């Protein structure tokens, strides 16, 4: 370049060379023949297989309604969070099968599965659910018991006599 080039000339050269769209990867819609989206959710030792389809908002877990399976209101609130954040409450029916872990881990697994299935059904919701932290798999698990210990870290009770 010569010494007479100005900043405006450089700017025009740079903008003409980089005219490619700056959008991120486009996620595709994943639905089966019945119009359902499937996803797997995990939390602690629990694994949830989740199918969602448009409907009235019924949530069936292991063949039982959510209110019957998750008796605690906190757990029911946990599994409906993705719909509330995405503004899709009572618009999808959920059918899930959950195995392993306890009720708290199972509720977290169902929430994770619902969030992932929503992103497969409507890829535009991915940003909202990702910012809310629903697509992140919580890696925390129970620490294993060690030899010579009562639990993972607790020692046996000391006896003086």
C-alpha positions as CSV (number, residue, x, y, z in Angstrom):
1,X,0.0,0.0,0.0
2,X,1.2,3.5,-0.6
3,X,1.6,6.2,2.1
4,X,-1.5,8.1,0.9
5,X,-4.0,5.4,2.0
6,X,-6.4,6.6,4.6
7,X,-8.3,4.9,7.3
8,X,-11.4,5.0,5.2
9,X,-9.7,3.2,2.4
10,X,-8.6,0.4,4.7
11,X,-12.1,0.2,6.1
12,X,-13.6,-0.3,2.7
13,X,-11.1,-3.0,1.8
14,X,-11.8,-4.9,5.1
15,X,-15.6,-4.7,4.8
16,X,-15.7,-5.9,1.2
17,X,-13.5,-8.9,2.0
18,X,-15.6,-10.0,5.0
19,X,-19.1,-9.9,3.8
20,X,-19.9,-13.5,4.9
21,X,-22.9,-13.7,7.3
22,X,-21.7,-13.8,10.9
23,X,-24.5,-16.2,12.1
24,X,-23.7,-19.2,14.3
25,X,-24.4,-22.8,13.4
26,X,-28.0,-23.4,12.4
27,X,-29.6,-26.3,14.3
28,X,-32.1,-28.4,12.5
29,X,-35.5,-29.7,13.7
30,X,-35.5,-33.3,14.8
31,X,-38.9,-35.0,14.9
32,X,-40.0,-38.6,14.4
33,X,-42.9,-39.8,12.2
34,X,-45.4,-39.0,15.0
35,X,-44.2,-35.4,15.3
36,X,-42.4,-36.0,18.6
37,X,-38.9,-34.8,19.6
38,X,-36.8,-37.2,21.7
39,X,-34.0,-36.4,24.1
40,X,-32.1,-38.0,26.9
41,X,-31.6,-36.1,30.2
42,X,-29.2,-37.0,33.0
43,X,-28.6,-35.9,36.6
44,X,-26.7,-37.7,39.3
45,X,-27.4,-41.4,38.6
46,X,-30.8,-40.8,37.0
47,X,-31.4,-41.1,33.3
48,X,-34.6,-39.8,31.6
49,X,-35.8,-40.6,28.2
50,X,-38.2,-37.8,27.1
51,X,-40.6,-37.4,24.2
52,X,-42.4,-34.1,23.6
53,X,-45.2,-33.3,21.2
54,X,-47.7,-30.4,20.9
55,X,-50.6,-30.8,23.2
56,X,-52.4,-29.6,26.3
57,X,-49.5,-29.7,28.8
58,X,-49.9,-33.3,30.2
59,X,-46.7,-34.7,31.7
60,X,-46.6,-38.5,32.1
61,X,-43.6,-40.0,33.9
62,X,-43.3,-43.8,34.0
63,X,-47.0,-44.2,33.2
64,X,-48.1,-41.9,36.0
65,X,-49.1,-38.2,36.0
66,X,-46.3,-35.8,37.2
67,X,-48.3,-34.7,40.2
68,X,-48.6,-38.4,41.3
69,X,-45.0,-39.3,40.5
70,X,-43.4,-36.2,42.0
71,X,-45.4,-35.5,45.1
72,X,-43.3,-32.6,46.3
73,X,-44.3,-29.3,44.6
74,X,-40.6,-28.3,44.3
75,X,-39.9,-31.2,42.0
76,X,-43.0,-30.5,39.9
77,X,-41.8,-26.9,39.6
78,X,-38.4,-28.1,38.5
79,X,-39.7,-30.1,35.5
80,X,-41.9,-27.2,34.3
81,X,-39.1,-24.6,34.4
82,X,-38.0,-25.1,30.7
83,X,-41.6,-24.4,29.5
84,X,-41.9,-21.3,31.6
85,X,-38.6,-19.9,30.5
86,X,-39.4,-20.6,26.8
87,X,-42.9,-19.3,27.2
88,X,-44.4,-22.6,26.1
89,X,-46.3,-23.6,29.2
90,X,-49.2,-26.0,28.6
91,X,-48.3,-26.2,24.9
92,X,-46.5,-29.6,24.9
93,X,-47.3,-33.1,26.1
94,X,-44.4,-34.9,27.8
95,X,-43.9,-38.6,28.0
96,X,-40.9,-39.7,30.0
97,X,-39.4,-42.8,31.4
98,X,-36.9,-42.4,34.3
99,X,-34.5,-44.9,35.9
100,X,-31.9,-44.7,38.6
101,X,-31.1,-42.3,41.3
102,X,-33.6,-40.7,43.7
103,X,-36.6,-38.4,43.1
104,X,-34.5,-35.2,43.1
105,X,-32.0,-36.6,40.6
106,X,-34.9,-37.9,38.5
107,X,-36.6,-34.5,38.4
108,X,-33.3,-32.9,37.3
109,X,-32.9,-35.6,34.6
110,X,-36.5,-34.9,33.3
111,X,-35.8,-31.2,33.2
112,X,-32.6,-31.7,31.3
113,X,-34.4,-34.0,28.9
114,X,-37.3,-31.6,28.4
115,X,-34.9,-28.8,27.7
116,X,-33.0,-30.8,25.1
117,X,-36.2,-32.1,23.4
118,X,-37.5,-28.5,23.2
119,X,-34.3,-27.4,21.4
120,X,-34.8,-30.3,18.9
121,X,-38.4,-29.4,18.4
122,X,-37.8,-25.6,18.1
123,X,-34.1,-24.8,17.6
124,X,-34.7,-21.1,18.1
125,X,-35.3,-21.8,21.8
126,X,-31.7,-23.0,22.3
127,X,-30.4,-19.6,23.2
128,X,-33.0,-18.9,25.9
129,X,-32.6,-22.3,27.5
130,X,-28.8,-22.2,27.3
131,X,-28.7,-18.8,29.1
132,X,-31.0,-20.2,31.8
133,X,-28.6,-23.1,32.3
134,X,-31.0,-25.9,31.4
135,X,-28.9,-27.5,28.7
136,X,-25.9,-28.0,30.9
137,X,-25.5,-31.5,32.3
138,X,-24.7,-31.2,36.0
139,X,-21.6,-33.3,36.4
140,X,-21.8,-33.8,40.2
141,X,-22.2,-37.4,41.3
142,X,-22.0,-39.2,44.6
143,X,-18.4,-39.9,45.8
144,X,-17.6,-43.6,46.2
145,X,-17.1,-45.2,49.6
146,X,-13.4,-45.9,50.4
147,X,-12.0,-48.9,52.2
148,X,-11.5,-48.3,55.9
149,X,-14.0,-45.5,56.1
150,X,-17.7,-45.5,57.2
151,X,-18.7,-43.5,54.1
152,X,-16.8,-41.7,51.4
153,X,-14.9,-39.6,53.9
154,X,-16.3,-40.2,57.3
155,X,-14.1,-42.3,59.6
156,X,-15.5,-44.9,62.0
157,X,-16.4,-43.7,65.5
158,X,-13.4,-43.6,67.8
159,X,-13.7,-45.8,70.9
160,X,-11.4,-45.0,73.8
161,X,-12.1,-48.3,75.6
